[in-house]
Amino acid sequence: MGANARAPRAARGARRRARAYCSSANLGPGFDAFGLALDAFYDEVSVSIAGRNSGSGRISITSTGPRRGPAGRAAPLLPADPDSNTAGLVARHMLKSHDITDDITIAIKKGVPTGLGLGSSAASAAAAAVACDSLFGLGLAPAELVAAAGEGERASAGTVHYDNVAASVMGGFVVVRPGSPMALAGFRPSPRLRFCVAIPTIKVPDKKTAVSRGVLPKKVPLGDSASNTANAALLAAALATGDNSMLGSGITADAIAEPARKHMIPGFERVKEAALGAGAKEVMISGAGPSVISITTGAPKTQQKITAAMSAGFRSVGVPCRTVVCRPAGGARIVS
Ligand code: HSE
């Protein structure tokens, strides 16, 4: 995104509120490349002009949301410091890139549970990017919005990765390749697909994504790379063509991240086995975990069997969890 010499005009008090859905990243073999927006939870971010052309571009942040996350765990309050807050980082980056010197206020309404592998920070980042884009009339292209939203991932992951933000910005299934230029492809998967998500109540480390990235191998054997490439291509093809018959042949098997991370999810193997036994086509870690996601083409009865089996899998190792059945969600949008 290049700097914009002309500071876009927006009146003091002007405000935009954007909504962005949660997402599941990786989907097995697509580490850092695949994302899927899900209609289970969403965040809303309002951005308003607090003062015009103050010259300092001050950002103040408030946040609201459940004190306890949906899985019953304590939900930490979001940091008010813009440099440690996902939405704040996105807004700061956008203001700076476009020479905007207004003071702004950001109000975040969290709906996506944090630290559970559902792209919580990305949902706030995507909503912040879309709200700023609209408020300042920037007219950014999807790849520019994704790049801006990716800046927010620094707050939670320590590094920029774009899979969750691309899904939350664009909606549906996305493939993203970072770099210059960023390459992005996205589409809505078959409406017959349902995604059963089990969200365990376990204590996750602070900066969980950074910790989960720290356990990944620095080098990958050629065979593992080849198998992930084949599976990733097959999964993308299945989702793009709607050929659901390809699901169920293990095309979400991941030889790289899952083996390195599964020890961080108590009962993962049992949950996976139970879900497959109940009729799930594919089962994988959602993002960096600890949530687990299954794909099914089955009727509501099958979906219930799968979620019950996933719950039982976690319960068998003494871990309570909640489950949700969801569909692909649309992209981030202005709601007022
Ligand atoms: N692709 C990222 C990871 C998603 O697996 O680390 C986490 O948000």
Boltz pocket constraint, residues with backbone or C-beta under 6 A from the ligand:
constraints:
  - pocket:
      binder: B
      contacts: [[A, 25], [A, 26], [A, 30], [A, 31], [A, 32], [A, 33], [A, 119], [A, 161], [A, 163], [A, 164], [A, 209], [A, 212], [A, 213], [A, 257], [A, 287], [A, 288]]
      max_distance: 6.0
